[in-house]
Amino acid sequence: GPEAPAFLQGLLTHDVTRLARAEGAVPRALYAHALNVQGRCLYDLILYRLHESQEEEPNILLECDSTVLDSVQKHLKLYKIRRKVDIDPCLDLSLWAVLPGEQSGYVSSTLDKYKDKTLILTPDPRAEVMGWRLITSKETNPLEVVPGSQIGNTKEYHRHRYKQGIPEGVEDLPPGVALPLESNLAYMNGISFTKGCYIGQELTARTHHMGVIRKRLLPVQLSAPLLSGTIPEGSDILTESGKSAGKYRAGGDEVGIALLRLANINEPLHINLPGDTAVNLTATVPKWWPKPANK
């Protein structure tokens, strides 16, 4: 609808008007969070511009965690009021992550070549290590869009992003709990500090201008592969002396993501499991983080 960009501008952390302009080198996709009034994350979103020019009516597609599709719609409709905006789920579409590999340059060259078979094929706006986002109709075979690729499974995708320290969805970013800057929103190109007011802006802006972020989400490697769910969500991560170093968020096998105090990331860390057992873990600073990464 005609007021879609202005409507989203007041709800999300990034500058949606920049996405909607559809001119020059403006990106086709944008990463952002919807925050609550206390400045904590509600939903992580990727926005895609569907309209091709400023003359067309704005048409923006939102990607969200599928488990909270209804909640996201309710959140948007709560603030819609009299805006000239239509909000509808797109259940006829498929979303694919095209992860970088040996043929990463080849994927870039297909962006225009296979436009007729795609709705969207664009670089993932969060980090180069996440490759591309591909959105097609459910009938389209993605191998026709990116020939020479292989179809993996969801578990492989999550394993890749955990190794890179990329949070996604409500397990990694618990609604009403996660803070945007501790969740590396600025590192993942998900926020504008110059766009003006939006819901939850006050705490985020204050934290940014104070310049002190003591905890961040980091990839962690466990000492032994564990079944998903073996470590309870929000489990305390402890130092050798038993002092709290942070919280485990989510993971699978021997990789995961955790919110850790930056002062403790080089220490031996462990999680106490039910049954008087423990698992050791090692945190790493992702290579894609801007330098210096510990501030």
HELIX and SHEET records of a PDB file:
HELIX    1   1 ALA A    4  GLN A    9  1                                   6    
HELIX    2   2 VAL A   16  ALA A   20  1                                   5    
HELIX    3   3 SER A   66  VAL A   68  5                                   3    
HELIX    4   4 LEU A   69  LYS A   80  1                                  12    
HELIX    5   5 SER A  104  LYS A  113  1                                  10    
HELIX    6   6 LYS A  115  LYS A  117  5                                   3    
HELIX    7   7 GLU A  128  MET A  130  5                                   3    
HELIX    8   8 PRO A  142  VAL A  145  1                                   4    
HELIX    9   9 THR A  154  GLN A  164  1                                  11    
HELIX   10  10 GLY A  169  ASP A  172  1                                   4    
HELIX   11  11 GLN A  201  MET A  210  1                                  10    
HELIX   12  12 LEU A  262  ASN A  264  5                                   3    
SHEET    1   A 3 ALA A  29  LEU A  35  0                                        
SHEET    2   A 3 CYS A  41  ARG A  49 -1                                        
SHEET    3   A 3 ILE A  60  GLU A  63 -1                                        
SHEET    1   B 3 LEU A  93  VAL A  98  0                                        
SHEET    2   B 3 TRP A 132  SER A 137 -1                                        
SHEET    3   B 3 ILE A 120  PRO A 123 -1                                        
SHEET    1   C 6 LYS A 215  LEU A 226  0                                        
SHEET    2   C 6 SER A 244  ARG A 261 -1                                        
SHEET    3   C 6 ASP A 236  THR A 239 -1                                        
SHEET    4   C 6 LEU A 269  LEU A 273 -1                                        
SHEET    5   C 6 THR A 277  ALA A 283 -1                                        
SHEET    6   C 6 LYS A 215  LEU A 226 -1                                        
END                                                                             
